[in-house]
Amino acid sequence: MNFFIKHKQVFLGMIAGAIVGYLYFYFVGCESGSCSITSKPLNSSIYGSLIGGLFVNVFQKESQKNKSE
């Protein structure tokens, strides 16, 4: 449980990214079904979650990263 508290911002970024990924699938999507990321809502959500987590992790201060180690 302590792990989740330390990395709360990254998990929130992952949740936000998953929501944005699903919204991208819903509104833009892929009409032909041949797109690997946007052809299914699960793929879009997972990809968005990864990007959201990485995006938040990049902008964390260095002191916060050292505390978690």
N, CA, C and O of each residue as an XYZ file, in Angstrom:
276
protein
N       0.822     -1.200      0.000
C       0.000      0.000      0.000
C       0.863      1.259      0.000
O       0.502      2.279     -0.587
N       2.003      1.164      0.667
C       2.899      2.308      0.731
C       3.446      2.660     -0.646
O       3.713      3.829     -0.926
N       3.615      1.654     -1.514
C       4.088      1.877     -2.876
C       3.130      2.769     -3.656
O       3.556      3.666     -4.384
N       1.826      2.514     -3.497
C       0.817      3.301     -4.210
C       0.771      4.737     -3.717
O       0.529      5.656     -4.499
N       0.996      4.931     -2.452
C       0.996      6.290     -1.901
C       2.205      7.069     -2.404
O       2.089      8.254     -2.716
N       3.365      6.418     -2.487
C       4.575      7.090     -2.967
C       4.454      7.496     -4.431
O       4.973      8.536     -4.835
N       3.770      6.675     -5.225
C       3.679      6.913     -6.662
C       2.271      7.341     -7.076
O       1.803      7.014     -8.167
N       1.621      8.064     -6.200
C       0.244      8.492     -6.423
C       0.102      9.324     -7.694
O      -0.845      9.123     -8.454
N       1.010     10.239     -7.933
C       0.918     11.112     -9.102
C       1.038     10.319    -10.401
O       0.341     10.613    -11.372
N       1.910      9.326    -10.426
C       2.073      8.517    -11.631
C       0.802      7.722    -11.900
O       0.364      7.623    -13.046
N       0.209      7.157    -10.859
C      -1.026      6.394    -11.046
C      -2.184      7.284    -11.488
O      -3.021      6.863    -12.286
N      -2.233      8.492    -10.982
C      -3.265      9.427    -11.438
C      -3.051      9.797    -12.908
O      -4.012      9.939    -13.664
N      -1.791      9.951    -13.304
C      -1.480     10.199    -14.707
C      -1.868      9.024    -15.587
O      -2.328      9.215    -16.712
N      -1.687      7.810    -15.083
C      -2.072      6.625    -15.839
C      -3.586      6.539    -16.002
O      -4.077      6.170    -17.069
N      -4.320      6.874    -14.956
C      -5.784      6.853    -15.040
C      -6.273      7.911    -16.016
O      -7.153      7.649    -16.836
N      -5.703      9.102    -15.926
C      -6.092     10.167    -16.857
C      -5.742      9.784    -18.291
O      -6.519     10.042    -19.209
N      -4.583      9.173    -18.485
C      -4.185      8.743    -19.810
C      -5.094      7.672    -20.379
O      -5.381      7.668    -21.576
N      -5.552      6.754    -19.520
C      -6.475      5.718    -19.973
C      -7.805      6.331    -20.407
O      -8.396      5.901    -21.398
N      -8.265      7.317    -19.680
C      -9.520      7.988    -20.045
C      -9.360      8.722    -21.367
O     -10.236      8.652    -22.229
N      -8.248      9.424    -21.531
C      -8.000     10.138    -22.784
C      -7.842      9.156    -23.941
O      -8.309      9.425    -25.048
N      -7.193      8.028    -23.695
C      -7.052      7.017    -24.732
C      -8.395      6.457    -25.179
O      -8.624      6.254    -26.371
N      -9.284      6.208    -24.218
C     -10.612      5.721    -24.579
C     -11.399      6.787    -25.338
O     -12.082      6.481    -26.316
N     -11.301      8.029    -24.891
C     -11.997      9.104    -25.587
C     -11.474      9.270    -27.011
O     -12.238      9.577    -27.926
N     -10.177      9.067    -27.194
C      -9.612      9.133    -28.538
C     -10.194      8.016    -29.409
O     -10.531      8.242    -30.571
N     -10.308      6.815    -28.845
C     -10.919      5.718    -29.589
C     -12.367      6.043    -29.941
O     -12.813      5.788    -31.059
N     -13.088      6.599    -28.993
C     -14.514      6.843    -29.179
C     -14.772      7.930    -30.228
O     -15.639      7.772    -31.087
N     -14.024      9.025    -30.157
C     -14.294     10.153    -31.047
C     -13.515     10.108    -32.361
O     -14.026     10.564    -33.384
N     -12.303      9.576    -32.362
C     -11.487      9.540    -33.571
C     -11.454      8.129    -34.125
O     -11.884      7.887    -35.253
N     -10.943      7.198    -33.334
C     -10.943      5.790    -33.680
C     -10.281      5.447    -34.997
O      -9.470      6.203    -35.531
N     -10.653      4.281    -35.505
C     -10.113      3.779    -36.755
C     -11.258      3.098    -37.499
O     -11.761      2.065    -37.058
N     -11.660      3.664    -38.600
C     -12.818      3.147    -39.333
C     -12.552      1.796    -39.984
O     -13.450      0.954    -40.032
N     -11.351      1.571    -40.482
C     -11.070      0.332    -41.199
C     -10.804     -0.842    -40.260
O     -10.964     -1.995    -40.662
N     -10.402     -0.572    -39.016
C     -10.096     -1.636    -38.069
C      -8.683     -2.162    -38.194
O      -8.314     -3.090    -37.474
N      -7.884     -1.603    -39.080
C      -6.519     -2.090    -39.271
C      -5.483     -1.339    -38.427
O      -4.307     -1.701    -38.429
N      -5.903     -0.321    -37.724
C      -4.980      0.434    -36.869
C      -4.708     -0.380    -35.607
O      -5.641     -0.843    -34.952
N      -3.444     -0.553    -35.269
C      -3.116     -1.425    -34.147
C      -3.486     -0.820    -32.791
O      -3.856     -1.554    -31.875
N      -3.394      0.483    -32.648
C      -3.661      1.109    -31.345
C      -5.124      1.511    -31.212
O      -5.740      1.261    -30.176
N      -5.678      2.118    -32.224
C      -7.019      2.690    -32.090
C      -8.124      1.790    -32.617
O      -9.261      2.247    -32.743
N      -7.841      0.529    -32.932
C      -8.892     -0.341    -33.445
C      -9.780     -0.891    -32.334
O     -10.936     -1.234    -32.581
N      -9.253     -0.980    -31.110
C     -10.016     -1.515    -29.976
C      -9.893     -0.551    -28.788
O      -8.849      0.074    -28.600
N     -10.949     -0.434    -27.999
C     -10.878      0.504    -26.863
C      -9.853      0.080    -25.809
O      -9.249      0.935    -25.160
N      -9.651     -1.217    -25.633
C      -8.668     -1.668    -24.647
C      -7.262     -1.256    -25.055
O      -6.478     -0.806    -24.220
N      -6.940     -1.409    -26.332
C      -5.618     -1.011    -26.817
C      -5.391      0.487    -26.639
O      -4.317      0.907    -26.207
N      -6.388      1.285    -26.967
C      -6.258      2.739    -26.815
C      -6.096      3.130    -25.353
O      -5.308      4.019    -25.031
N      -6.832      2.477    -24.474
C      -6.756      2.795    -23.045
C      -5.408      2.411    -22.456
O      -4.837      3.165    -21.668
N      -4.894      1.244    -22.830
C      -3.592      0.816    -22.318
C      -2.491      1.740    -22.821
O      -1.625      2.153    -22.050
N      -2.520      2.064    -24.095
C      -1.524      2.968    -24.659
C      -1.604      4.347    -23.998
O      -0.574      4.929    -23.655
N      -2.801      4.864    -23.820
C      -2.967      6.151    -23.148
C      -2.488      6.113    -21.715
O      -1.915      7.083    -21.220
N      -2.723      4.989    -21.043
C      -2.273      4.836    -19.672
C      -0.746      4.866    -19.581
O      -0.187      5.510    -18.694
N      -0.089      4.184    -20.482
C       1.375      4.200    -20.494
C       1.917      5.598    -20.768
O       2.845      6.054    -20.099
N       1.346      6.262    -21.735
C       1.801      7.608    -22.078
C       1.527      8.576    -20.925
O       2.365      9.424    -20.620
N       0.366      8.457    -20.286
C       0.039      9.324    -19.153
C       0.986      9.129    -17.986
O       1.420     10.102    -17.369
N       1.314      7.866    -17.673
C       2.251      7.591    -16.591
C       3.648      8.112    -16.887
O       4.307      8.674    -16.012
N       4.096      7.924    -18.116
C       5.415      8.432    -18.496
C       5.453      9.951    -18.499
O       6.444     10.552    -18.086
N       4.386     10.566    -18.958
C       4.316     12.028    -19.013
C       4.427     12.631    -17.616
O       5.160     13.600    -17.417
N       3.716     12.075    -16.663
C       3.776     12.596    -15.290
C       5.139     12.307    -14.680
O       5.685     13.143    -13.960
N       5.692     11.133    -14.958
C       6.984     10.759    -14.386
C       8.108     11.670    -14.869
O       9.048     11.944    -14.123
N       8.020     12.131    -16.087
C       9.065     13.009    -16.635
C       9.087     14.347    -15.907
O      10.156     14.928    -15.718
N       7.935     14.837    -15.502
C       7.863     16.153    -14.887
C       7.933     16.133    -13.365
O       7.754     17.174    -12.734
N       8.186     14.989    -12.766
C       8.372     14.952    -11.323
C       9.732     15.539    -10.974
O      10.692     15.412    -11.734
N       9.798     16.176     -9.825
C      11.059     16.748     -9.382
C      12.018     15.626     -8.997
O      11.593     14.537     -8.609
N      13.302     15.902     -9.108
C      14.318     14.890     -8.821
C      14.272     14.451     -7.357
O      14.530     13.284     -7.061
N      13.950     15.358     -6.442
C      13.896     15.008     -5.031
C      12.777     14.005     -4.755
O      12.925     13.152     -3.880
N      11.674     14.088     -5.474
C      10.590     13.132     -5.294
C      10.992     11.761     -5.811
O      10.593     10.751     -5.230
N      11.771     11.694     -6.885
C      12.214     10.419     -7.429
C      13.191      9.736     -6.469
O      13.163      8.514     -6.324
N      14.044     10.512     -5.821
C      15.032      9.922     -4.898
C      14.379      9.415     -3.616
O      14.872      8.458     -3.019
N      13.299     10.021     -3.187
C      12.611      9.580     -1.974
C      12.021      8.191     -2.146
O      11.961      7.423     -1.186
N      11.585      7.857     -3.349
C      10.937      6.577     -3.559
C      11.937      5.430     -3.604
O      11.537      4.272     -3.479
N      13.205      5.711     -3.774
C      14.210      4.628     -3.858
C      14.713      4.229     -2.534
O      15.556      3.338     -2.437
